[in-house]
Amino acid sequence: MSIAEVYDECDAVGLAQLVRRNQVTPSELLDEALRRVDERDGPINSIVVDLEHRARAAIAAGLPDGPFTGVPFALKDLNTNIEGEISTEGSRFFAGRRADVTSEIVHRFDRAGFVTFAKTNSPEFGLSPTTEPIVHGPTRNPWNRDRSAGGSSGGAGAAVAAGILPVAHATDGGGSIRIPASANGLFGLKPTRGRTPIGPPLGEGWNGLSIGHVVSRSVRDSAVVLDAIAGSSVGEPYSAPAQLGAYGPWVDRPPDRLRIAVSTTSRPGISVDRVCVEAVEQTAALLEGLGHDVELADPPVDWDLMAQVQGTIIGAHVAFMIGQRAMELGREPGTDDLEPLALAQYRRAGDQLAIDYVKADQAQQLLSRRLGTFFETIDVLVTPTLGGAPVPIGSLGGTIEELAALAPALSKVASFLGVYNVTGQPAMSMPLHHSTDGLPIGVQFVGRFGAEHTLFSLAGQIERAAPWWNRRPNPWW
């Protein structure tokens, strides 16, 4: 087979196996990835920072022996630093900024043998469920370029869906792995809070709401990557329960009979499109056919409390980040520096008191306990990933004055997702359905705190029963 055929037929684990057998070289794989950037990325705009020089240097120096040695890779351009390299956070206010320290998760990707050659597009500070930052321009969905690739890891999702990469780094603070996984027809798992490192330079991410992992085409890539990067680093404020062995083997191990709850109920006032409900209904039938016990049950979510937690905690963290940059530059940001959503967060945070943050922190713990009790009687919860198909480009933007009117549309995208960032539970989106016009529709699976092994085992079973590997967007396949 040609290198292009090999690249299409293998996931990241498979490519690394070919490198170990000397059937392909890291340089050949990197050349193919860069060729695809030149050929495919122009219309979708997934790649925003060029790190080819770093990739070539890493290959020349000799790559470490890891599970992904020689496999091309890209980092999300958000809170993932490489010393001396550009890190824009998707913002004009941070454009041109170079990191002075390398993030621990980057070191772990390096030790796994990945060849990082680029950074992918992200909305400003990861605040939006669509990736359309002014500083880099919008990332378009490879399945339909008039539609969003999702956010905030939209660049990562589009790059993998377009076949530029088999797997790419992503982060999730309110759905930002699962949204682009659903929008681009990929697999994406948000790990348990504390499972992967966040620092330095961040001390922690949004009170533990945010965590890093990847989006991928295969379940096993996701599991083996998590094996490579899991574990706290020195000074991390959170730690996840111990793993029940490596995650990779769980993908091939069918789960025992699981107790599975199914819900399509969103927050009040938010409608869920019929196509997303159908995706869950068909998945429930599949799960019953696989021998699991399936029942209808809505999780006990206090949506007003959820809004308080997310708004206060995320807003405060974003405002702090902007304030640090303002001190670096010696000036306050304005409308030419920040987009409306970030600027509104920055201004609003100035009116909040320390006690507001404590209230939100306590509410977060209350929500976590309530959901934890719910999961004592079930193993997995199944919901839609999104409330609808990928949204049109440009439909979720506006001025500060227009943001309130956009709130229902923004909530519809992510209403099933953020609660599990608040509780810290593992949750994954699987590409199990398509709309009548060919857009991917994901289904979300939520596990107990610390139970990624259950999700990977179930995901492997579903992937074998309802494979999606050959469903790819035109015009590239």
C-alpha positions as CSV (number, residue, x, y, z in Angstrom):
1,M,0.0,0.0,0.0
2,S,1.0,3.6,-0.5
3,I,1.8,5.8,2.5
4,A,-1.6,7.6,1.9
5,E,-3.5,4.3,1.9
6,V,-1.6,3.2,5.1
7,Y,-2.5,6.6,6.7
8,D,-6.2,6.2,5.9
9,E,-6.5,2.5,7.0
10,C,-4.7,2.7,10.3
11,D,-5.5,4.4,13.6
12,A,-2.7,5.9,15.7
13,V,-2.0,2.6,17.4
14,G,-1.8,0.9,14.0
15,L,0.6,3.5,12.6
16,A,2.9,3.1,15.6
17,Q,2.9,-0.6,15.1
18,L,4.1,-0.1,11.5
19,V,6.8,2.2,12.7
20,R,8.0,-0.4,15.2
21,R,8.1,-3.0,12.4
22,N,10.1,-0.6,10.2
23,Q,7.4,-0.6,7.6
24,V,7.1,3.1,7.6
25,T,9.2,5.9,9.1
26,P,8.2,8.8,11.4
27,S,9.5,11.2,8.7
28,E,7.2,9.6,6.1
29,L,4.2,9.9,8.4
30,L,5.0,13.5,9.1
31,D,5.4,14.3,5.4
32,E,2.0,12.7,4.8
33,A,0.4,14.7,7.6
34,L,1.9,18.0,6.2
35,R,0.8,17.1,2.7
36,R,-2.7,16.7,4.0
37,V,-2.6,20.1,5.8
38,D,-1.6,21.7,2.5
39,E,-4.2,19.8,0.5
40,R,-7.2,19.8,3.0
41,D,-6.9,22.4,5.7
42,G,-7.4,25.5,3.6
43,P,-11.2,25.2,3.4
44,I,-11.7,24.0,7.0
45,N,-9.0,26.1,8.9
46,S,-8.2,23.6,11.7
47,I,-4.4,24.3,12.0
48,V,-3.4,27.7,13.4
49,V,0.2,27.3,14.7
50,D,3.0,25.7,12.7
51,L,5.4,23.5,14.8
52,E,7.0,21.6,11.9
53,H,10.4,22.7,13.1
54,R,9.8,21.1,16.5
55,A,8.6,17.9,14.8
56,R,11.7,17.6,12.5
57,A,14.0,18.3,15.5
58,A,12.3,15.6,17.6
59,I,12.7,13.0,14.8
60,A,16.3,13.9,14.2
61,A,17.1,13.7,17.9
62,G,15.6,10.2,18.2
63,L,12.0,9.6,19.4
64,P,11.3,7.8,22.7
65,D,10.0,4.3,22.6
66,G,6.3,4.7,23.4
67,P,2.9,3.5,22.3
68,F,2.7,6.2,19.6
69,T,6.3,6.5,18.4
70,G,6.3,8.4,15.1
71,V,2.6,9.2,14.9
72,P,1.8,12.8,13.8
73,F,0.0,14.9,16.5
74,A,-1.4,18.3,17.2
75,L,-2.1,20.2,20.4
76,K,-5.0,22.4,21.0
77,D,-4.0,26.1,21.2
78,L,-5.5,26.6,24.6
79,N,-3.7,26.3,27.9
80,T,-1.3,23.8,26.4
81,N,2.1,25.4,26.4
82,I,5.5,24.6,24.8
83,E,8.3,26.7,26.1
84,G,9.3,29.3,23.5
85,E,6.3,28.6,21.2
86,I,3.2,30.6,20.4
87,S,0.2,30.1,22.6
88,T,-2.6,32.4,21.7
89,E,-5.6,31.0,23.7
90,G,-7.7,31.8,20.6
91,S,-7.5,35.6,21.5
92,R,-6.2,38.7,19.9
93,F,-5.2,39.9,23.4
94,F,-2.8,36.9,23.6
95,A,-1.6,36.9,19.9
96,G,2.1,36.6,19.6
97,R,2.6,35.5,23.2
98,R,5.3,32.8,23.7
99,A,5.1,30.4,26.6
100,D,7.9,30.3,29.2
101,V,7.2,26.8,30.4
102,T,6.0,23.5,28.9
103,S,2.8,21.9,30.2
104,E,3.2,18.5,31.8
105,I,0.6,17.0,29.5
106,V,2.8,18.0,26.5
107,H,5.8,16.2,28.1
108,R,3.6,13.1,28.4
109,F,2.5,13.2,24.8
110,D,6.2,13.6,23.9
111,R,7.2,10.6,26.0
112,A,4.4,8.6,24.3
113,G,6.3,9.1,21.1
114,F,3.9,11.5,19.4
115,V,5.4,13.9,16.8
116,T,3.7,17.2,17.5
117,F,3.8,19.4,14.4
118,A,1.0,21.9,14.9
119,K,-1.6,23.5,17.2
120,T,-5.3,23.5,16.4
121,N,-7.9,26.2,16.4
122,S,-10.0,27.1,19.5
123,P,-12.5,29.8,20.3
124,E,-11.3,32.6,22.6
125,F,-10.4,31.0,26.0
126,G,-12.6,28.0,25.1
127,L,-15.8,29.8,25.9
128,S,-17.9,29.0,22.9
129,P,-19.4,25.7,21.6
130,T,-18.3,26.8,18.1
131,T,-14.8,27.5,17.0
132,E,-14.9,30.9,15.3
133,P,-12.3,33.1,16.9
134,I,-11.6,36.5,15.3
135,V,-7.8,36.0,15.7
136,H,-7.7,32.8,13.5
137,G,-11.1,32.7,11.8
138,P,-13.7,30.0,11.9
139,T,-13.0,26.2,11.7
140,R,-15.5,24.6,9.3
141,N,-17.0,21.1,9.6
142,P,-15.5,18.7,7.0
143,W,-18.9,17.0,6.6
144,N,-20.5,20.4,5.6
145,R,-18.4,23.5,5.5
146,D,-21.3,25.8,6.1
147,R,-21.6,24.1,9.6
148,S,-19.6,24.5,12.7
149,A,-17.0,21.9,13.8
150,G,-18.0,22.5,17.3
151,G,-16.0,23.9,20.2
152,S,-14.0,24.4,21.9
153,S,-11.8,21.7,20.5
154,G,-13.2,22.3,17.0
155,G,-9.9,22.5,15.3
156,A,-8.9,19.2,16.7
157,G,-12.2,17.6,15.7
158,A,-12.0,19.0,12.1
159,A,-8.4,17.9,11.6
160,V,-9.2,14.3,12.6
161,A,-12.4,14.2,10.6
162,A,-10.6,15.4,7.6
163,G,-8.0,12.7,7.9
164,I,-5.1,15.1,8.6
165,L,-4.5,13.2,11.9
166,P,-5.7,9.9,13.4
167,V,-6.0,11.5,16.9
168,A,-5.5,15.0,18.3
169,H,-5.3,16.7,21.7
170,A,-8.5,18.2,23.1
171,T,-9.8,19.7,26.3
172,D,-13.2,19.7,27.9
173,G,-14.5,22.3,30.5
174,G,-18.1,22.2,29.5
175,G,-18.4,19.7,26.7
176,S,-15.4,20.8,24.5
177,I,-14.2,17.2,23.7
178,R,-17.7,15.8,23.3
179,I,-19.2,18.7,21.2
180,P,-16.6,18.4,18.4
181,A,-16.7,14.6,18.6
182,S,-20.4,14.7,17.9
183,A,-20.2,17.4,15.3
184,N,-17.4,15.7,13.4
185,G,-18.4,12.0,13.7
186,L,-15.6,11.0,16.1
187,F,-15.1,9.3,19.4
188,G,-14.3,11.6,22.4
189,L,-14.0,10.8,26.1
190,K,-13.7,13.4,28.9
191,P,-11.9,11.7,31.7
192,T,-12.6,11.8,35.4
193,R,-11.6,15.0,37.1
194,G,-7.9,14.8,38.0
195,R,-7.2,11.9,35.7
196,T,-4.8,13.9,33.5
197,P,-2.5,16.8,34.5
198,I,-3.3,20.5,34.0
199,G,-0.2,22.3,35.1
200,P,2.0,24.1,34.8
201,P,1.5,27.0,34.0
202,L,-2.1,26.6,35.2
203,G,-2.7,25.7,38.9
204,E,-6.0,24.1,38.0
205,G,-8.7,24.4,35.3
206,W,-12.0,26.1,36.2
207,N,-12.3,24.4,39.6
208,G,-11.6,21.1,38.1
209,L,-14.3,21.4,35.4
210,S,-11.6,21.4,32.6
211,I,-9.5,18.4,31.7
212,G,-7.4,17.3,28.8
213,H,-7.4,14.2,26.6
214,V,-8.0,13.6,22.8
215,V,-10.6,13.1,20.0
216,S,-10.0,10.1,17.8
217,R,-11.6,7.9,15.2
218,S,-11.1,4.6,17.1
219,V,-12.0,3.8,20.7
220,R,-8.6,2.0,21.3
221,D,-6.7,5.2,20.4
222,S,-8.5,7.1,23.1
223,A,-7.9,4.3,25.7
224,V,-4.2,3.9,24.9
225,V,-3.6,7.7,24.9
226,L,-5.2,7.9,28.3
227,D,-2.9,5.2,29.6
228,A,0.0,7.3,28.3
229,I,-1.0,10.6,29.9
230,A,-3.0,9.6,33.1
231,G,-1.8,10.4,36.6
232,S,-1.3,13.4,38.7
233,S,1.8,15.5,38.5
234,V,3.5,17.3,41.4
235,G,1.2,19.8,43.0
236,E,-2.0,18.9,41.1
237,P,-5.0,19.9,43.3
238,Y,-7.1,16.9,42.2
239,S,-6.5,13.2,41.8
240,A,-8.8,10.5,40.3
241,P,-9.4,7.1,41.8
242,A,-6.9,4.4,40.9
243,Q,-7.3,2.7,37.5
244,L,-8.4,-0.9,37.4
245,G,-5.5,-1.8,35.2
246,A,-4.6,-0.3,31.8
247,Y,-7.5,1.1,29.8
248,G,-6.4,-0.4,26.4
249,P,-7.3,-4.0,27.3
250,W,-10.7,-2.9,28.5
251,V,-11.7,-2.0,24.9
252,D,-11.5,-5.7,23.9
253,R,-13.2,-6.9,27.1
254,P,-17.0,-7.0,26.8
255,P,-18.7,-5.6,29.9
256,D,-20.9,-7.5,32.3
257,R,-24.6,-6.9,32.1
258,L,-24.9,-3.2,32.8
259,R,-27.7,-1.1,34.4
260,I,-28.2,1.7,31.9
261,A,-30.5,4.7,32.3
262,V,-31.6,6.7,29.3
263,S,-32.7,10.3,29.3
264,T,-33.5,12.8,26.5
265,T,-34.8,15.5,28.9
266,S,-32.9,18.8,28.6
267,R,-33.0,21.9,30.9
268,P,-36.4,23.6,30.9
269,G,-37.1,25.8,27.9
270,I,-34.6,24.0,25.7
271,S,-35.9,21.8,22.9
272,V,-34.1,18.7,21.7
273,D,-34.2,18.0,18.0
274,R,-36.0,14.8,17.0
275,V,-32.8,13.5,15.2
276,C,-31.0,13.6,18.6
277,V,-33.8,11.8,20.4
278,E,-33.9,9.2,17.6
279,A,-30.1,8.6,18.0
280,V,-30.7,7.8,21.7
281,E,-33.7,5.6,21.1
282,Q,-31.8,3.6,18.5
283,T,-28.8,3.3,20.9
284,A,-31.1,2.1,23.7
285,A,-32.4,-0.6,21.4
286,L,-28.8,-1.6,20.5
287,L,-27.9,-1.8,24.2
288,E,-30.8,-4.0,25.0
289,G,-29.8,-6.2,22.1
290,L,-26.3,-6.5,23.6
291,G,-27.9,-7.8,26.8
292,H,-27.9,-4.7,29.0
293,D,-30.8,-3.6,31.3
294,V,-32.1,-0.3,30.0
295,E,-34.6,2.0,31.6
296,L,-35.8,5.6,31.3
297,A,-34.6,7.8,34.1
298,D,-33.7,11.5,34.3
299,P,-30.8,12.6,36.4
300,P,-31.6,15.0,39.3
301,V,-30.1,18.2,37.9
302,D,-30.9,21.6,39.5
303,W,-30.4,23.6,36.3
304,D,-30.5,27.0,38.0
305,L,-27.8,25.9,40.4
306,M,-25.8,24.6,37.4
307,A,-26.0,28.0,35.7
308,Q,-24.7,29.7,38.9
309,V,-21.8,27.3,39.2
310,Q,-20.7,27.5,35.6
311,G,-21.2,31.3,35.2
312,T,-19.4,32.2,38.4
313,I,-16.5,29.8,38.3
314,I,-15.7,30.0,34.6
315,G,-16.2,33.7,34.5
316,A,-13.8,34.3,37.4
317,H,-11.1,32.1,36.0
318,V,-11.4,33.7,32.5
319,A,-11.3,37.2,34.1
320,F,-8.2,36.2,36.1
321,M,-6.4,35.0,32.9
322,I,-7.3,38.2,31.1
323,G,-6.1,40.3,34.1
324,Q,-2.8,38.5,34.1
325,R,-2.3,39.3,30.5
326,A,-3.4,42.9,31.1
327,M,-0.6,43.2,33.7
328,E,1.9,41.8,31.2
329,L,0.9,44.3,28.6
330,G,0.4,47.2,31.0
331,R,-3.1,48.1,29.7
332,E,-6.7,47.1,30.0
333,P,-8.3,45.2,27.2
334,G,-11.0,46.7,25.0
335,T,-13.3,45.7,22.1
336,D,-10.3,45.5,19.8
337,D,-8.7,43.0,22.1
338,L,-11.5,40.7,23.3
339,E,-14.6,39.2,21.7
340,P,-18.0,40.1,23.3
341,L,-18.3,36.9,25.3
342,A,-14.9,37.2,26.9
343,L,-15.2,40.9,27.5
344,A,-18.6,40.4,29.2
345,Q,-17.1,37.8,31.5
346,Y,-14.2,40.1,32.3
347,R,-16.4,43.0,33.2
348,R,-18.9,41.0,35.1
349,A,-16.3,39.3,37.3
350,G,-15.2,42.7,38.6
351,D,-18.6,43.0,40.3
352,Q,-18.4,39.6,42.0
353,L,-17.4,39.0,45.6
354,A,-15.3,36.3,47.1
355,I,-18.4,34.9,48.8
356,D,-20.0,34.5,45.4
357,Y,-17.2,32.2,44.4
358,V,-17.5,30.2,47.6
359,K,-21.2,29.8,47.0
360,A,-20.5,28.5,43.6
361,D,-17.9,26.1,44.9
362,Q,-20.3,24.8,47.5
363,A,-23.1,24.4,44.9
364,Q,-20.7,22.4,42.8
365,Q,-20.1,19.9,45.6
366,L,-23.9,19.7,46.2
367,L,-24.6,18.9,42.6
368,S,-21.8,16.3,42.6
369,R,-23.3,14.5,45.6
370,R,-26.8,14.5,44.1
371,L,-25.5,13.0,40.9
372,G,-23.3,10.5,42.7
373,T,-26.3,9.2,44.6
374,F,-28.2,8.8,41.3
375,F,-25.3,6.7,39.9
376,E,-25.3,4.4,42.9
377,T,-28.2,2.6,41.2
378,I,-27.0,2.7,37.6
379,D,-23.7,2.0,35.8
380,V,-24.1,4.3,32.8
381,L,-26.4,7.1,31.7
382,V,-27.2,7.6,28.0
383,T,-28.3,11.0,26.6
384,P,-28.0,13.0,23.4
385,T,-24.6,14.7,23.1
386,L,-26.0,17.8,21.6
387,G,-29.5,19.2,21.4
388,G,-29.3,19.4,17.6
389,A,-27.1,18.9,14.5
390,P,-24.0,21.0,14.1
391,V,-25.0,24.7,13.9
392,P,-24.4,27.0,10.9
393,I,-21.2,29.0,10.9
394,G,-21.9,32.5,12.3
395,S,-25.1,31.6,14.1
396,L,-23.8,31.8,17.7
397,G,-21.9,35.2,17.5
398,G,-23.0,38.7,18.4
399,T,-22.4,41.8,20.4
400,I,-22.4,42.0,24.2
401,E,-26.0,43.4,24.0
402,E,-27.0,40.4,21.8
403,L,-25.5,37.7,24.0
404,A,-28.6,37.3,26.2
405,A,-30.7,36.6,23.2
406,L,-28.2,33.9,22.1
407,A,-28.4,32.1,25.5
408,P,-31.0,29.5,24.5
409,A,-29.1,28.6,21.3
410,L,-25.9,28.3,23.2
411,S,-27.6,26.2,25.9
412,K,-29.1,23.9,23.3
413,V,-25.7,22.9,22.1
414,A,-24.3,21.9,25.4
415,S,-27.2,21.4,27.8
416,F,-26.5,17.7,28.3
417,L,-22.7,18.1,28.9
418,G,-21.6,20.7,31.4
419,V,-23.2,19.0,34.4
420,Y,-20.6,16.2,34.2
421,N,-17.8,18.7,34.2
422,V,-19.2,20.0,37.4
423,T,-19.5,16.6,38.9
424,G,-16.1,15.4,37.4
425,Q,-17.5,12.2,36.0
426,P,-16.2,10.5,32.9
427,A,-18.4,11.0,29.8
428,M,-18.0,10.1,26.2
429,S,-19.6,10.9,22.8
430,M,-19.9,8.1,20.3
431,P,-20.7,8.7,16.5
432,L,-23.7,6.4,16.3
433,H,-26.1,8.4,14.1
434,H,-26.5,10.8,11.1
435,S,-29.1,13.3,10.2
436,T,-31.0,12.9,6.9
437,D,-28.7,15.4,5.3
438,G,-25.6,13.5,6.4
439,L,-24.4,15.4,9.5
440,P,-23.0,13.3,12.4
441,I,-25.1,13.0,15.5
442,G,-23.4,11.8,18.7
443,V,-24.7,9.9,21.7
444,Q,-23.3,10.6,25.2
445,F,-22.5,8.0,27.8
446,V,-21.8,9.0,31.3
447,G,-20.1,6.8,33.9
448,R,-19.5,6.8,37.6
449,F,-16.7,8.9,39.0
450,G,-13.5,7.1,38.2
451,A,-15.1,4.5,36.0
452,E,-13.5,5.1,32.6
453,H,-12.8,1.4,32.3
454,T,-16.6,0.7,32.2
455,L,-17.0,3.3,29.4
456,F,-14.1,2.0,27.4
457,S,-15.4,-1.6,27.7
458,L,-18.9,-0.6,26.6
459,A,-17.5,1.6,23.8
460,G,-15.5,-1.3,22.5
461,Q,-18.5,-3.5,22.5
462,I,-20.6,-0.9,20.7
463,E,-17.9,-0.1,18.2
464,R,-17.8,-3.8,17.2
465,A,-21.6,-4.0,17.0
466,A,-22.1,-0.8,15.1
467,P,-18.8,0.2,13.5
468,W,-18.3,3.7,12.1
469,W,-14.7,3.5,10.8
470,N,-15.7,3.7,7.1
471,R,-18.1,6.6,7.6
472,R,-16.0,9.6,6.6
473,P,-16.7,13.0,5.0
474,N,-16.3,13.7,1.3
475,P,-14.4,14.9,-0.7
476,W,-11.4,13.2,1.0
477,W,-12.6,9.6,0.9
